[in-house]
Amino acid sequence: MNKWWTKHEGLSSRLISRASKMDDSIQPLFTFGVIADIQYADIDDGYNFTHTRKRYYRNSLQLLRRANEKWKTETVQPSFILQLGDIIDGFNKKYEASQKALDTVLTEFDRTGIAVHHVWGNHEFYNFSRQDLITSLNSQNTDFAMREDEIKQKHPDNEQSYAYHFSPAPNFRFVVLDAYDVSLIGRQENSEQYNQALKILQEHNGNYDLNQPPAYSGLEQRFVKFNGGFGQDQLEWLDRLLSLSDQKLEKVTIVSHLPIHPSSTDPVCLAWNYDDVLSILYSHKSVVCFMAGHDHDGGYHQDISGIHHLTFEGVIETRPNNDAFGTVYVYEDRMKLKGNGRVPHRSLNYE
Ligand SMILES: Nc1ccn([C@@H]2O[C@H](COP(=O)(O)OP(=O)(O)OC[C@H](O)CO)[C@@H](O)[C@H]2O)c(=O)n1
């Protein structure tokens, strides 16, 4: 086992057992739901590209329905739901069913009456242009995003990067990042971001098919077309935002479709410039957690600065009789993830 590949290390199991012993009677400050990689399509079951994992395209909607039912009956109603990207599958495009599939899933989410924060993943871009997504899957303007918020740092609307922040309760902030800011998917061929992405992939991936990972092992495998990176403007914005959060002694949770810690994911799912984001996070004291999807097997790692990196198990590769979602209970001194089905319980103490 390589040193950086420690997602099932002892620390994780110790945290799981500590979580199960925790006192349930204390009222959380607020709660929120999390779900990843629903990848709904009204098509028969299939497999991932390498035929190693079964995908339940139609049933993913039933799993979302079960998650919604659970969230609706929580004693402390979730303040919001984080949908970590890949809400519908790329296959919808082939059947000209993208809009219908998206409407189906959004209608299902609507039944809860709970605000949903949507992250954009690779499958969003297989179905829609960025311009389409700005109209149809844009949660930047939900009720509490930016409202009555002392931190007004709005992300510069540079070529429509989809990054924003919100504060659901005093002293807590959530940041949604755009992991496909620099990418070959979702960017126009004449854009700066597309050309930057092409240069990166040409430098690191010698394959004709750029979806094919460049090496059998190691972090270089992340240089594939179905991943992407964070642009300089977005990184600078994040840095400035976190400085303000530091000053306000906030606890910050950051979310993105792509994981950024090598020990929280298979390297083939890692963001290209994950190290740039990590350096920024390490220069601020406010960040407590980073949540992502994309790696359907899930993962977890607490890094050297105490940040919890959670990669959520994907709905699409979850058997019909199982579940894959979580509810996070937020307290002054910790967060507690109550997992369902493949998503394990975890206690996430702030260090
Ligand atoms: N070796 C490969 C792998 C994939 N593709 C094509 O790339 C597109 C995205 O692949 P897909 O597996 O659907 O992406 P997900 O985001 O669902 O999953 C990411 C990780 O694999 C999950 O662990 C799709 O069009 C594939 O056909 C490829 O050409 N060559």
The ligand as an ORCA input file, in Angstrom:
! r2SCAN-3c Opt
* xyz 0 1
  N     -10.946      4.968    -18.611
  C     -12.030      5.721    -18.924
  C     -12.907      6.156    -17.918
  C     -14.013      6.909    -18.279
  N     -14.245      7.204    -19.577
  C     -15.400      8.028    -19.948
  O     -15.367      9.211    -19.179
  C     -16.660      9.626    -18.856
  C     -16.783      9.726    -17.357
  O     -16.626      8.454    -16.779
  P     -17.562      7.980    -15.603
  O     -17.026      6.711    -15.049
  O     -18.973      7.973    -16.041
  O     -17.330      9.170    -14.559
  P     -17.893      9.284    -13.116
  O     -17.784     10.710    -12.754
  O     -19.240      8.649    -13.035
  O     -16.937      8.412    -12.205
  C     -15.659      8.831    -11.847
  C     -14.922      7.699    -11.225
  O     -14.611      6.739    -12.195
  C     -15.750      7.059    -10.132
  O     -14.984      6.225     -9.295
  C     -17.630      8.604    -19.430
  O     -18.107      9.073    -20.683
  C     -16.743      7.385    -19.627
  O     -17.188      6.560    -20.644
  C     -13.370      6.771    -20.559
  O     -13.582      7.061    -21.741
  N     -12.269      6.034    -20.217
*
